[in-house]
Amino acid sequence: MNMEQDVSCREVVITANTTRGKGVPNSPIRRIVEVWEKDGTKIAEHDPMPEVLTYVDAVHFARWCQSKECPAGPLGMNMLDKWLETTKS
């Protein structure tokens, strides 16, 4: 199998002084590493603890919530924090 690839060599800027997080449980303040092109286009980042739930996480949360009879609305969002705490143990 012959697969051609486009390869280019570019100069990039790597920063490690960006922080993210609210300083609360499930959102600690942490250092983010970003990779930028010289023209200012961000091409990559590494967040050691992204605050993004996957589809599978959402399904697990929904099932957990059903077993706890979670309230709807803002009170239900507080349950998300409680569920995240249970996933750490």
C-alpha positions in Angstrom: 0.0 0.0 0.0 1.5 3.3 -1.1 0.2 6.3 0.9 1.5 9.7 0.1 1.6 12.3 2.9 2.0 16.0 2.8 4.7 17.0 5.2 5.7 20.6 6.0 8.3 22.0 8.4 7.2 25.2 10.2 8.5 27.3 13.0 6.1 27.4 16.0 5.8 29.1 19.3 5.1 26.9 22.4 3.7 28.6 25.5 3.4 27.1 28.9 2.3 30.2 30.9 -1.4 30.1 30.2 -3.6 29.0 33.1 -7.2 27.7 33.1 -9.6 26.8 35.8 -11.7 28.4 38.5 -9.8 27.1 41.5 -12.7 25.0 42.7 -13.2 21.2 42.9 -13.5 19.8 39.4 -12.0 23.0 37.9 -8.5 23.4 39.5 -6.2 26.1 38.2 -3.7 24.4 35.9 -1.1 25.2 33.4 -2.0 24.8 29.7 0.6 24.2 27.0 -0.3 25.8 23.7 1.4 25.6 20.3 1.0 28.6 17.9 2.1 29.3 14.4 4.1 32.5 14.0 1.1 34.2 12.4 -1.0 33.8 15.6 -3.0 30.7 14.7 -3.3 28.2 17.6 -2.7 24.7 16.2 -2.6 22.6 19.4 -3.0 22.7 23.2 -2.6 20.3 26.0 -4.9 20.7 29.0 -4.0 18.1 31.7 -7.6 18.1 33.0 -10.0 19.3 30.3 -13.5 20.3 31.6 -15.2 18.6 28.7 -17.6 15.8 29.1 -17.8 13.1 26.4 -21.0 11.5 25.2 -20.2 8.5 27.3 -19.8 10.7 30.4 -23.2 12.3 29.7 -24.8 8.8 29.4 -23.2 7.7 32.7 -24.3 10.9 34.4 -27.8 10.5 33.1 -28.0 6.9 34.4 -26.5 8.0 37.8 -29.0 10.9 38.0 -31.9 8.6 37.3 -30.9 6.4 40.3 -30.7 9.5 42.5 -33.9 11.2 41.2 -32.0 14.4 40.3 -34.1 17.6 40.1 -34.3 19.5 36.8 -32.7 22.9 36.2 -30.0 24.6 38.3 -30.4 22.1 41.2 -29.7 19.3 38.8 -26.5 21.0 37.7 -25.3 20.8 41.4 -25.8 17.0 41.0 -23.2 17.1 38.2 -20.6 18.2 40.7 -21.6 15.4 43.1 -21.4 12.9 40.2 -17.9 14.1 39.2 -16.8 13.6 42.8 -18.0 9.9 42.7 -16.0 9.3 39.5 -12.7 10.2 41.3 -13.0 7.3 43.8 
